[in-house]
Amino acid sequence: MTLWLRGWGTALRRDKYLYLLMMPGLLFFLIFKYGPMWGLSLAFQNYSPFLGFWKSEWVGFKYFSDFLTNPDFFKLLRNTLAISFLNILFFFPAPIILALMLNEVRRVRFKKFVQTAIYLPHFVSWVVIAGICFILLSKSSGIVNGLIVDAGGTKIDFLTNANTFWLLLTSQSIWKDAGYGTIIFLAALTSINPEQYEAAQIDGASRWNQLIHITLPGIKSTIVVLLILRLGTVMDVGFEQVYLMSSAPVESIGDVFDTYAYRVGVQQGRFSFAVAAGMFKSIVGFIMVVAANRIAKKMGEEGVY
C-alpha cells in the first residue's frame, strides 16, 4: 500500500500539469453530473417539499411498482421503443452516409460549404424547428399543402396523422442532427492511411470497392462505439421534440416516458413518481450499453470499455 501511494505521488508530481488540465472537466462532472445523483433518492421516498429529503417517508420500491403496473406503461414502452427503433434504423446511418459522400468530394471549397450548411440545423432549437414544420406542413395554411392544392390534389394532414407521426419525428431528427453527426465520422476517415487507397488504385479497385474494402472497415470501430452509446439512450427519445409536436389526435402514439413523467410527475406534483420513471429509463439504458458492449467484444470489436 505504501509503495502504491509512493508511486502515485511520483506520478502526480511528474504529470502535475496534465492533472491540472484535467481538473475543470473533473469538477464539471462532480458538480453537475454526480452531485445531482443524490436526487435519485426521491424515487424511494414519499417526497414532500415541506419535509425535504431528510424527513420525507421512505417507501422502498413503491413508485417503481406503481410505474411498472400503470395501465399506460406498455403504451409508453411501445411508443418510446418505436421512435427509438426508427431513429436507430434511419437516423443513425444518416451521418455515416453523409460523411462517406463528403469524403468523395474533391472540391475543397464546395465540401466546406456543404459541411457548414448541414451543420447549421444542429444549432436551431426544437421550438424553431416545430414552428417551421407547422408553417410548412399545417393542413389549414401550410406551404406544402398549398402547393398540393394548386397542383389539383387534396390536403394531407401531416402533423396529426397517427400513421406518419413517428416518421415525422425521425425526419426532424435527421434534418437537425445528421449533418452535425458527420464530424466524428469525417475525423475517423482521416485516420485511414492514404497508401491503402493508392495500393488499391494500382490494383485497379473501383471507388465502390475502395469504399467497401478500405473505408468502411477503417471506420467500423467508430461506428460500433457510437452504436453502443446510441443504444444506451434507447429510452430517451427527446422530451422537447416530442412534447412540441404532440397534439390530441396523436397523443396515443406520441406519449413517451419523458412526456408522461413530466405530465404526471411534475405537473401533478408527483415528484417521486417522475424520478422513478426517469431512473427506470437510466437502468434500461445501462443494461443496453453493457449488453451491446459484451456482444461487440465477442464479435472482435473493442467496445467502449
ABEGO torsion letter per residue (X at the ends): XAAAAAAAAAAAAAAAAAAAAAAAAAAAAAAAAAAAAAAAAAAABBBBAAAEAAABBBAEAAAAAAAAABAAAAAAAAAAAAAAAAAAAAAAAAAAAAAAAAAABABAAAAAAAAAAAAAAAABBAAAAAAAAAAAABAAABAAAAAAAAAGBBBBBAAABAAAAAAAAAAAAAAAAAAAAAAAAAAAAAABBAAAAAAAAAAGBBAAAAAAAAAAAAAAAAAAAAAAAAAAAAABAEAAAAAAABBAAAAAAABBAAAAAAAAAAAAGBAAAAAAAAAAAAAAAAAAAAAAAAAAAAAGBAEAX
